[in-house]
Amino acid sequence: MQIQKYKYGFLLFVAILSSCVNGQIGQNASGQFKNGMVVSASDYASNVGVEILKKGGNAVDAAVAVQFALAVVYPNAGNLGGGGFMVYRSAKGEMATLDFREKAPSLSTRDMYLDASGNPIIEKSLYGALAAGVPGSVAGMEEAHKKFGKLKWAELIQPSINLAENGFEITARQARELNELKGKLVQLNPLGTNLINKNAVWKEKDKLIQTELATTLKLIRDKGKKGFYEGPVADSIVAEMKRGNGIITLQDLKNYTAEWREPLTGTYRGYKIITMPPPSSGGIALLQLLKSVEPYALNKYGFNSDSTVQLMVEAERRVYADRASYLGDPDYFKVPVQQLLSNEYIQGRMSSFSFAKAGNSNEILAGVLSPAEHEETTHFSIVDREGNAVSLTTTLNGSYGSAVVVKGAGFLLNNEMDDFSVKPGAPNMYGLVGGEANAIEPGKRMLSSMTPTILEKDGKLFMVVGTPGGSTIITSVFQTILNVIDFEKTMQAAVSAKKIHHQWLPDVVNYEEGALDSLVLKKLNSKGYLLKQRGPIGRVDAILITKWGYYQGGADPRGDDAIVAY
């Protein structure tokens, strides 16, 4: 016993000494940090963010730098040509949410993706220049920096310029993705792009150099958003539109603005939830899900037990039905937020739930109110030394967006127009069904499932969380929160845990391999649930603040995600 005690003491001393040698002075013996943390889809981007924090930048400075770095090193979702949402909480508890979602071009029409018979032409809203909405990322980052940043703008953009000019080593996953996409890239980029390896297939650790993208980033560094929405880059975007039958105009680009929205807040078991309002559907849906399950003793049922899974599925069934009917851009459609989140409404929605049998999506439609996303997005979570926090989710929509790289500017365009209800009642690329509230209209922002979220406990920062995953974003964030609060998992265990997903239509319970054991599957089958095993669900990147004030990260093993801290 005495020997074990000394052995443990020696190992603890070695662990602390090692963390100091590596420059990670803020780390305690269990791998938690005090000074700052960035969790993102790329170790390159996470390192860029932490270097900004070390220079005295705050969480928003780091977020700007990470966003631009991801546009270089994670081109399937990191972006200049896409958009997203940011949730911010200051160390003093001040809250803000920024909407830099893409907009429909001014020449958009309601039926632009339908054939003569009124049926959706699937490829039209997914690939090519016509699939792109007006990008919002650059305007969003400038707006965030203007309001909260500390360091100079140019200092935040330079790391991404260096990565684009000097190149970076791609991962095995990226090599595989680029090789699989080669045919589409060649088809849609006749003038060529650095994402195509002309002479061979891409291999792990090949260097990707993007000189045109570096030139664009220099213009953004020197001129801010005007370097993107006006001048040579804007001209390149419009030229790409003409080559590919797209409809974004110079005026569309010049008119784009990011918008500060009123944060959406709620509570769950004493924790305060700060999340994104419409045009994200994620915040409302997340709060509805948490309110739906709060009356039940999930911790007694157990993680992914048949009762827990059944309760989550039935809550999701009802929430996604509401999403299809009631959610859209609040600038164009009056979203009944308060009614959807009222306790009375949610209790009424769950009143038909029974542990005895499965619900039926054909019978459970959107609730009656009184009058009044291949899944590629990317998320990162940041906390700085003072305790300022950023939860930011950004996307091109599908993996590598529209597959169109703007010639002369070097960045991919989004295919976000598919997130509109191309035809109300018809499913989009994620199988999500939408209604009139999300119909295509010029200048309108398309509905999103992105759910960047921050939690407080007793007035103090508790968790920063979010994920990519198209329609599975909402349920992935939901389950990660439950994993920590109800099932008392560490941040990494909560992120790594296997997930399930249901979205009303199609009426199928999707689950990751290993998520449900044979007994649970048998019980759920006997109650009438249709179950289907699928690939990975979500790629959560999150930070938990322990009761001792340390930062504990969770980087999703489903990707190449990385925690960098000091």
C-alpha positions as CSV (number, residue, x, y, z in Angstrom):
1,M,0.0,0.0,0.0
2,Q,2.8,2.4,0.9
3,I,4.7,1.5,-2.3
4,Q,1.6,2.3,-4.4
5,K,1.2,5.6,-2.6
6,Y,4.8,6.7,-3.4
7,K,4.4,5.3,-7.0
8,Y,1.3,7.5,-7.5
9,G,3.0,10.5,-6.0
10,F,6.0,10.1,-8.4
11,L,3.7,9.7,-11.4
12,L,1.7,12.8,-10.4
13,F,5.0,14.7,-10.1
14,V,6.1,13.5,-13.6
15,A,2.7,14.5,-15.1
16,I,2.9,18.0,-13.7
17,L,6.5,18.4,-14.8
18,S,5.7,17.2,-18.3
19,S,2.9,19.7,-18.6
20,C,5.2,22.5,-17.6
21,V,7.9,21.4,-20.1
22,N,5.3,21.4,-22.9
23,G,4.3,25.0,-22.0
24,Q,0.9,23.9,-20.7
25,I,1.4,25.5,-17.3
26,G,-2.4,25.9,-16.8
27,Q,-3.0,22.1,-16.9
28,N,-3.6,20.1,-13.8
29,A,-2.7,16.5,-13.5
30,S,-5.9,15.2,-15.0
31,G,-5.4,17.0,-18.4
32,Q,-7.6,20.0,-17.6
33,F,-6.5,23.6,-18.3
34,K,-7.0,27.1,-16.8
35,N,-5.8,29.7,-19.3
36,G,-7.6,28.9,-22.5
37,M,-9.0,26.2,-24.7
38,V,-10.0,25.7,-28.4
39,V,-11.7,22.6,-29.6
40,S,-12.2,22.4,-33.4
41,A,-12.3,20.0,-36.4
42,S,-8.6,20.6,-37.1
43,D,-5.4,20.6,-35.0
44,Y,-4.1,23.4,-37.3
45,A,-7.1,25.6,-36.6
46,S,-7.1,24.8,-32.9
47,N,-3.4,25.8,-32.6
48,V,-4.1,29.0,-34.4
49,G,-6.8,29.9,-31.9
50,V,-4.7,29.1,-28.9
51,E,-1.8,31.2,-30.3
52,I,-4.2,34.1,-30.5
53,L,-5.2,33.6,-26.9
54,K,-1.6,33.5,-25.8
55,K,-1.0,36.8,-27.5
56,G,-3.7,38.4,-25.3
57,G,-6.6,37.9,-27.7
58,N,-10.0,37.1,-26.3
59,A,-12.4,34.3,-27.2
60,V,-13.9,36.3,-30.1
61,D,-10.4,37.1,-31.5
62,A,-9.6,33.4,-31.4
63,A,-13.0,32.6,-33.0
64,V,-12.3,34.9,-36.0
65,A,-8.8,33.4,-36.4
66,V,-10.1,29.8,-36.2
67,Q,-12.9,30.5,-38.7
68,F,-10.5,31.8,-41.3
69,A,-8.0,29.0,-40.6
70,L,-10.7,26.4,-41.1
71,A,-11.5,27.9,-44.5
72,V,-8.0,26.8,-45.5
73,V,-7.4,23.5,-43.6
74,Y,-10.9,22.1,-43.5
75,P,-12.4,23.0,-46.9
76,N,-15.3,20.6,-46.7
77,A,-17.0,22.8,-44.1
78,G,-14.7,25.6,-43.0
79,N,-15.4,28.4,-45.3
80,L,-15.4,31.9,-46.7
81,G,-18.3,31.1,-49.1
82,G,-20.7,29.9,-46.4
83,G,-22.3,31.2,-43.2
84,G,-23.3,30.3,-39.7
85,F,-24.2,31.3,-36.2
86,M,-22.3,32.4,-33.1
87,V,-23.3,32.4,-29.4
88,Y,-21.2,34.5,-27.1
89,R,-21.1,34.8,-23.4
90,S,-18.7,37.2,-21.7
91,A,-17.0,36.5,-18.4
92,K,-19.4,38.9,-16.7
93,G,-22.4,36.9,-18.1
94,E,-23.4,39.2,-21.0
95,M,-24.9,37.3,-23.9
96,A,-25.1,37.9,-27.6
97,T,-26.0,35.8,-30.7
98,L,-24.8,36.6,-34.2
99,D,-26.6,35.5,-37.4
100,F,-24.3,35.3,-40.4
101,R,-26.5,32.8,-42.3
102,E,-26.5,33.0,-46.1
103,K,-29.4,34.7,-47.9
104,A,-31.3,33.8,-51.1
105,P,-30.1,36.0,-54.0
106,S,-32.4,38.8,-55.2
107,L,-33.2,36.8,-58.5
108,S,-34.4,33.8,-56.5
109,T,-37.9,32.4,-57.2
110,R,-40.1,30.1,-55.2
111,D,-40.1,27.3,-57.9
112,M,-36.5,27.7,-59.2
113,Y,-35.6,24.1,-58.5
114,L,-38.8,22.5,-59.8
115,D,-39.3,20.8,-63.2
116,A,-42.3,21.5,-65.5
117,S,-44.4,19.0,-63.5
118,G,-43.6,20.8,-60.2
119,N,-41.2,18.1,-58.9
120,P,-37.9,19.0,-57.3
121,I,-34.8,18.6,-59.5
122,I,-32.5,17.3,-56.8
123,E,-29.1,18.0,-58.4
124,K,-30.0,21.6,-59.1
125,S,-30.2,22.7,-55.5
126,L,-27.2,20.6,-54.5
127,Y,-24.4,21.2,-57.1
128,G,-23.3,24.1,-59.2
129,A,-23.4,27.9,-58.9
130,L,-27.2,28.0,-58.8
131,A,-27.2,26.1,-55.5
132,A,-25.3,28.9,-53.7
133,G,-26.8,31.5,-51.4
134,V,-25.1,34.9,-50.7
135,P,-22.2,34.1,-48.3
136,G,-22.2,35.5,-44.8
137,S,-19.0,34.3,-43.0
138,V,-16.7,37.2,-43.8
139,A,-19.3,39.8,-42.8
140,G,-20.1,37.8,-39.7
141,M,-16.5,37.7,-38.5
142,E,-16.0,41.4,-39.1
143,E,-19.1,42.2,-37.2
144,A,-18.1,39.9,-34.3
145,H,-14.6,41.5,-34.2
146,K,-16.0,45.0,-34.4
147,K,-18.2,44.5,-31.3
148,F,-16.0,42.3,-29.1
149,G,-12.4,41.9,-30.5
150,K,-9.3,43.1,-28.8
151,L,-6.4,42.4,-31.2
152,K,-6.0,44.0,-34.7
153,W,-8.0,42.4,-37.5
154,A,-4.9,41.8,-39.6
155,E,-3.3,39.9,-36.8
156,L,-6.2,37.5,-36.8
157,I,-6.2,36.8,-40.6
158,Q,-2.4,36.4,-41.1
159,P,-2.2,32.8,-39.7
160,S,-4.7,31.6,-42.4
161,I,-2.7,33.4,-45.1
162,N,0.4,31.5,-44.0
163,L,-1.4,28.2,-44.1
164,A,-2.8,28.9,-47.5
165,E,0.5,30.1,-49.0
166,N,2.8,27.6,-47.3
167,G,0.4,24.7,-47.4
168,F,-0.5,22.1,-44.8
169,E,-0.5,18.3,-44.6
170,I,-3.9,16.8,-45.3
171,T,-5.2,13.9,-43.2
172,A,-6.1,10.5,-44.5
173,R,-9.8,11.4,-44.2
174,Q,-9.3,14.5,-46.3
175,A,-7.3,12.6,-48.9
176,R,-10.2,10.1,-49.2
177,E,-12.8,12.8,-49.4
178,L,-11.0,14.7,-52.1
179,N,-10.4,11.6,-54.2
180,E,-14.0,10.6,-53.9
181,L,-15.1,14.1,-55.0
182,K,-12.6,14.4,-57.9
183,G,-15.1,13.7,-60.6
184,K,-17.6,16.3,-59.4
185,L,-14.8,18.9,-58.9
186,V,-13.5,18.3,-62.4
187,Q,-17.0,18.6,-63.8
188,L,-17.9,21.8,-62.1
189,N,-14.5,23.5,-62.2
190,P,-13.4,23.4,-65.9
191,L,-10.8,26.1,-65.2
192,G,-9.2,24.0,-62.5
193,T,-8.8,24.2,-58.7
194,N,-6.0,23.3,-56.2
195,L,-8.4,20.8,-54.6
196,I,-7.9,18.6,-57.7
197,N,-4.7,16.5,-57.8
198,K,-4.3,16.3,-61.6
199,N,-1.6,13.7,-61.8
200,A,-2.4,11.3,-59.0
201,V,-4.7,10.6,-56.1
202,W,-4.3,12.5,-52.9
203,K,-2.5,10.7,-50.0
204,E,-2.2,11.3,-46.3
205,K,0.4,14.1,-45.5
206,D,0.3,15.4,-49.1
207,K,0.7,19.2,-48.9
208,L,-2.2,21.3,-50.1
209,I,-1.1,24.8,-51.2
210,Q,-3.9,27.3,-52.1
211,T,-2.4,30.4,-53.6
212,E,-5.6,32.0,-55.0
213,L,-7.2,31.6,-51.5
214,A,-4.2,33.3,-50.0
215,T,-4.7,36.3,-52.3
216,T,-8.3,36.5,-51.2
217,L,-7.4,36.3,-47.5
218,K,-4.9,39.1,-48.0
219,L,-7.6,41.3,-49.5
220,I,-9.8,40.5,-46.4
221,R,-6.9,41.2,-44.1
222,D,-6.3,44.6,-45.7
223,K,-9.8,45.7,-46.5
224,G,-12.1,43.8,-44.1
225,K,-15.4,42.6,-45.6
226,K,-15.0,45.1,-48.5
227,G,-12.1,42.9,-49.7
228,F,-14.7,40.1,-50.1
229,Y,-18.0,41.7,-51.0
230,E,-16.5,44.3,-53.3
231,G,-13.6,44.5,-55.7
232,P,-11.7,41.6,-57.3
233,V,-13.2,38.8,-55.2
234,A,-16.8,40.0,-55.8
235,D,-16.1,40.2,-59.5
236,S,-14.7,36.7,-59.4
237,I,-17.9,35.4,-57.7
238,V,-20.1,37.1,-60.3
239,A,-17.9,35.7,-63.1
240,E,-18.3,32.2,-61.6
241,M,-22.1,32.8,-61.6
242,K,-22.1,33.6,-65.3
243,R,-20.0,30.5,-66.1
244,G,-22.3,28.2,-64.1
245,N,-25.7,29.7,-64.5
246,G,-25.8,31.1,-61.0
247,I,-27.7,34.2,-59.9
248,I,-25.7,36.0,-57.2
249,T,-25.1,39.6,-58.3
250,L,-22.7,42.3,-57.2
251,Q,-25.6,44.1,-55.5
252,D,-26.4,40.9,-53.5
253,L,-22.9,40.8,-52.2
254,K,-22.7,44.5,-51.4
255,N,-26.1,44.4,-49.6
256,Y,-25.3,41.4,-47.3
257,T,-25.2,42.1,-43.6
258,A,-24.8,39.9,-40.5
259,E,-27.5,40.4,-37.8
260,W,-27.3,40.5,-34.0
261,R,-30.3,38.5,-32.7
262,E,-31.8,38.3,-29.2
263,P,-30.4,35.2,-27.5
264,L,-32.8,32.4,-26.8
265,T,-32.7,31.2,-23.2
266,G,-34.2,28.5,-21.1
267,T,-33.5,26.2,-18.2
268,Y,-32.9,22.5,-17.7
269,R,-32.6,21.0,-14.2
270,G,-31.3,24.3,-12.8
271,Y,-28.9,24.9,-15.7
272,K,-29.4,28.0,-17.9
273,I,-29.3,27.3,-21.6
274,I,-28.2,30.1,-24.0
275,T,-28.7,29.2,-27.6
276,M,-29.5,30.5,-31.1
277,P,-32.9,31.9,-32.1
278,P,-34.4,31.6,-35.7
279,P,-33.5,31.4,-38.5
280,S,-31.8,28.6,-36.7
281,S,-34.3,25.9,-35.7
282,G,-31.7,24.4,-33.4
283,G,-32.3,26.6,-30.3
284,I,-36.0,26.3,-30.2
285,A,-35.8,22.5,-30.9
286,L,-33.2,22.0,-28.2
287,L,-35.2,23.8,-25.6
288,Q,-38.3,21.9,-26.5
289,L,-36.5,18.6,-26.3
290,L,-35.0,19.4,-22.9
291,K,-38.4,20.6,-21.5
292,S,-40.1,17.4,-22.9
293,V,-37.8,15.0,-21.0
294,E,-37.2,17.1,-17.8
295,P,-40.2,15.6,-15.9
296,Y,-38.7,12.1,-16.3
297,A,-35.9,10.5,-14.2
298,L,-33.4,9.8,-17.0
299,N,-30.6,9.1,-14.5
300,K,-32.6,6.2,-13.1
301,Y,-33.5,4.8,-16.5
302,G,-29.8,4.8,-17.4
303,F,-27.8,5.9,-20.5
304,N,-29.3,4.5,-23.7
305,S,-31.7,2.2,-21.9
306,D,-34.9,1.3,-23.7
307,S,-36.9,3.8,-21.6
308,T,-34.4,6.6,-22.2
309,V,-34.2,6.0,-25.9
310,Q,-38.0,5.8,-26.2
311,L,-38.4,9.1,-24.3
312,M,-35.8,10.8,-26.5
313,V,-37.3,9.5,-29.7
314,E,-40.9,10.5,-28.8
315,A,-39.7,14.0,-27.8
316,E,-37.8,14.3,-31.1
317,R,-40.7,13.0,-33.2
318,R,-42.9,15.9,-31.9
319,V,-40.2,18.6,-32.1
320,Y,-39.2,17.8,-35.7
321,A,-42.9,17.9,-36.7
322,D,-43.1,21.4,-35.2
323,R,-39.9,22.4,-37.0
324,A,-41.4,21.5,-40.4
325,S,-44.4,23.8,-39.9
326,Y,-43.5,26.7,-37.7
327,L,-39.8,27.7,-38.2
328,G,-38.3,30.0,-40.8
329,D,-36.5,33.4,-41.2
330,P,-38.1,35.7,-38.5
331,D,-37.6,38.7,-40.9
332,Y,-40.0,37.1,-43.3
333,F,-42.2,34.9,-41.1
334,K,-43.6,35.4,-37.6
335,V,-42.1,32.4,-35.7
336,P,-44.3,31.6,-32.6
337,V,-41.3,31.2,-30.3
338,Q,-43.1,31.8,-26.9
339,Q,-45.9,29.4,-27.7
340,L,-43.6,26.7,-28.9
341,L,-41.6,27.0,-25.7
342,S,-44.5,27.3,-23.3
343,N,-44.7,24.5,-20.6
344,E,-48.4,24.1,-21.3
345,Y,-47.8,23.5,-25.0
346,I,-44.9,21.0,-24.5
347,Q,-46.8,19.1,-21.8
348,G,-49.7,18.8,-24.2
349,R,-47.5,17.5,-26.9
350,M,-46.1,14.8,-24.6
351,S,-49.4,13.9,-23.1
352,S,-49.9,11.2,-25.8
353,F,-46.6,9.6,-25.1
354,S,-46.7,6.1,-23.7
355,F,-43.9,3.7,-22.6
356,A,-46.1,0.9,-23.8
357,K,-45.8,1.5,-27.6
358,A,-44.1,3.5,-30.3
359,G,-45.7,6.7,-31.5
360,N,-46.7,7.1,-35.2
361,S,-45.4,10.0,-37.2
362,N,-48.4,9.9,-39.5
363,E,-50.6,10.6,-36.5
364,I,-48.4,13.0,-34.7
365,L,-48.3,16.2,-36.8
366,A,-47.3,19.7,-35.8
367,G,-49.0,20.9,-32.7
368,V,-52.0,23.2,-32.9
369,L,-51.1,26.8,-31.7
370,S,-53.5,29.4,-30.7
371,P,-53.6,32.3,-33.2
372,A,-50.9,34.8,-32.6
373,E,-28.1,18.9,-43.7
374,H,-24.0,14.1,-46.4
375,E,-23.8,16.0,-43.1
376,E,-21.0,18.5,-43.2
377,T,-20.9,21.5,-41.1
378,T,-18.2,22.3,-38.6
379,H,-18.3,23.6,-35.0
380,F,-15.8,25.0,-32.6
381,S,-15.9,25.9,-28.9
382,I,-13.5,28.5,-27.3
383,V,-13.0,29.7,-23.7
384,D,-10.3,32.3,-22.9
385,R,-8.4,33.0,-19.7
386,E,-11.0,35.5,-18.4
387,G,-13.9,33.1,-19.0
388,N,-15.3,34.7,-22.2
389,A,-16.8,31.9,-24.3
390,V,-17.7,31.4,-28.0
391,S,-19.8,28.6,-29.5
392,L,-19.7,28.9,-33.3
393,T,-21.2,26.6,-36.0
394,T,-20.5,27.3,-39.6
395,T,-21.2,25.5,-42.8
396,L,-21.3,25.1,-46.6
397,N,-24.2,22.8,-46.1
398,G,-23.2,19.6,-47.9
399,S,-19.6,18.3,-47.7
400,Y,-17.5,20.7,-49.9
401,G,-20.7,22.7,-50.6
402,S,-21.8,23.1,-54.2
403,A,-18.4,21.7,-55.3
404,V,-17.8,25.0,-57.1
405,V,-14.5,26.8,-56.3
406,V,-14.5,30.4,-57.3
407,K,-11.8,30.8,-60.0
408,G,-9.3,33.5,-59.1
409,A,-10.5,33.6,-55.4
410,G,-9.9,30.0,-54.4
411,F,-12.8,29.2,-52.1
412,L,-15.8,26.9,-52.3
413,L,-19.3,28.2,-52.6
414,N,-22.1,26.8,-50.4
415,N,-25.2,24.8,-51.5
416,E,-27.4,26.3,-48.8
417,M,-30.3,26.9,-51.1
418,D,-31.2,23.3,-50.5
419,D,-32.0,24.2,-46.9
420,F,-35.1,26.1,-48.1
421,S,-38.3,24.1,-48.7
422,V,-37.6,23.7,-52.4
423,K,-41.1,22.4,-52.5
424,P,-43.1,22.6,-49.3
425,G,-43.7,19.1,-48.1
426,A,-40.8,17.6,-50.0
427,P,-37.6,16.4,-48.1
428,N,-34.2,18.1,-48.6
429,M,-30.8,16.4,-48.7
430,Y,-31.1,15.4,-45.0
431,G,-34.7,14.1,-45.4
432,L,-36.0,17.1,-43.5
433,V,-39.5,18.2,-44.6
434,G,-40.3,21.9,-44.6
435,G,-43.3,24.0,-45.0
436,E,-44.4,27.4,-46.2
437,A,-42.5,29.2,-43.5
438,N,-39.2,28.2,-45.2
439,A,-40.2,28.6,-48.8
440,I,-37.7,30.4,-51.1
441,E,-38.0,34.1,-51.2
442,P,-35.4,36.8,-52.4
443,G,-33.3,38.1,-49.5
444,K,-34.6,35.4,-47.1
445,R,-32.3,33.3,-44.9
446,M,-32.8,29.6,-45.2
447,L,-33.8,27.6,-42.1
448,S,-30.9,25.8,-40.3
449,S,-30.4,23.1,-37.7
450,M,-27.2,24.6,-36.4
451,T,-27.3,24.7,-32.6
452,P,-24.3,26.5,-31.0
453,T,-25.1,26.6,-27.3
454,I,-23.6,27.8,-23.9
455,L,-24.7,26.6,-20.5
456,E,-24.5,28.3,-17.1
457,K,-24.7,26.8,-13.6
458,D,-25.4,29.2,-10.7
459,G,-24.5,32.2,-12.8
460,K,-21.2,30.7,-13.9
461,L,-20.0,29.4,-17.2
462,F,-20.6,25.6,-17.3
463,M,-20.4,24.3,-20.9
464,V,-19.8,25.3,-24.5
465,V,-21.1,22.9,-27.0
466,G,-22.2,22.4,-30.7
467,T,-21.7,20.1,-33.6
468,P,-22.1,19.6,-37.3
469,G,-24.4,16.9,-38.7
470,G,-27.3,18.4,-40.7
471,S,-30.6,17.2,-39.2
472,T,-28.7,15.3,-36.5
473,I,-27.1,18.5,-35.0
474,I,-30.0,19.2,-32.7
475,T,-30.3,15.6,-31.3
476,S,-26.4,15.4,-30.9
477,V,-26.3,18.6,-28.8
478,F,-29.4,17.4,-26.9
479,Q,-27.8,14.0,-26.0
480,T,-24.4,15.6,-25.1
481,I,-26.1,17.8,-22.6
482,L,-28.0,14.9,-21.1
483,N,-24.8,12.8,-21.0
484,V,-23.2,15.4,-18.7
485,I,-26.1,16.5,-16.6
486,D,-28.2,13.3,-16.3
487,F,-25.6,10.6,-16.8
488,E,-22.6,12.5,-15.2
489,K,-20.1,11.8,-17.9
490,T,-16.9,13.7,-18.4
491,M,-16.8,16.1,-21.4
492,Q,-14.8,13.7,-23.5
493,A,-17.0,10.7,-22.6
494,A,-20.2,12.7,-23.3
495,V,-18.9,13.7,-26.7
496,S,-17.7,10.2,-27.6
497,A,-20.8,8.4,-26.5
498,K,-22.8,6.6,-29.2
499,K,-26.0,8.4,-30.3
500,I,-29.5,7.8,-31.7
501,H,-31.5,10.1,-33.9
502,H,-35.2,10.5,-34.9
503,Q,-36.6,13.4,-37.0
504,W,-40.3,12.7,-37.4
505,L,-40.0,11.8,-41.1
506,P,-39.0,9.2,-42.1
507,D,-40.3,7.4,-39.1
508,V,-37.1,5.5,-38.4
509,V,-34.9,5.4,-35.3
510,N,-31.3,5.7,-36.5
511,Y,-28.5,4.5,-34.2
512,E,-24.8,4.3,-34.3
513,E,-23.1,0.9,-34.1
514,G,-22.8,0.0,-30.5
515,A,-25.3,2.6,-29.3
516,L,-28.0,0.0,-28.4
517,D,-27.4,-3.5,-27.0
518,S,-29.3,-6.5,-28.2
519,L,-31.8,-6.5,-25.3
520,V,-32.7,-2.8,-25.8
521,L,-33.1,-3.4,-29.6
522,K,-35.4,-6.3,-28.8
523,K,-37.5,-4.3,-26.4
524,L,-37.9,-1.4,-28.8
525,N,-38.7,-3.6,-31.7
526,S,-41.5,-5.3,-29.6
527,K,-43.0,-1.8,-29.0
528,G,-43.2,-1.1,-32.7
529,Y,-40.1,1.0,-33.4
530,L,-38.4,0.7,-36.8
531,L,-34.6,0.8,-36.0
532,K,-31.8,1.3,-38.5
533,Q,-28.1,1.2,-37.8
534,R,-26.1,4.0,-39.6
535,G,-22.7,5.7,-39.7
536,P,-21.4,8.3,-37.2
537,I,-23.9,10.8,-35.8
538,G,-22.5,14.3,-35.2
539,R,-19.0,15.5,-34.5
540,V,-19.4,17.4,-31.2
541,D,-16.6,19.8,-30.0
542,A,-17.3,21.0,-26.5
543,I,-15.7,22.4,-23.3
544,L,-16.8,21.8,-19.7
545,I,-15.8,24.1,-16.8
546,T,-15.2,22.0,-13.7
547,K,-16.2,23.0,-10.2
548,W,-12.6,23.9,-9.7
549,G,-12.6,26.3,-12.7
550,Y,-10.5,24.1,-15.0
551,Y,-11.4,23.7,-18.7
552,Q,-12.1,20.1,-19.7
553,G,-12.3,19.5,-23.5
554,G,-14.2,17.0,-25.6
555,A,-13.0,16.5,-29.2
556,D,-15.1,14.1,-31.3
557,P,-13.3,10.9,-32.2
558,R,-15.6,10.5,-35.2
559,G,-13.3,13.1,-37.0
560,D,-9.8,14.5,-36.9
561,D,-10.9,17.0,-34.2
562,A,-8.4,18.4,-31.7
563,I,-8.2,20.0,-28.3
564,V,-5.5,22.6,-27.9
565,A,-5.1,24.4,-24.6
566,Y,-2.6,26.0,-22.3
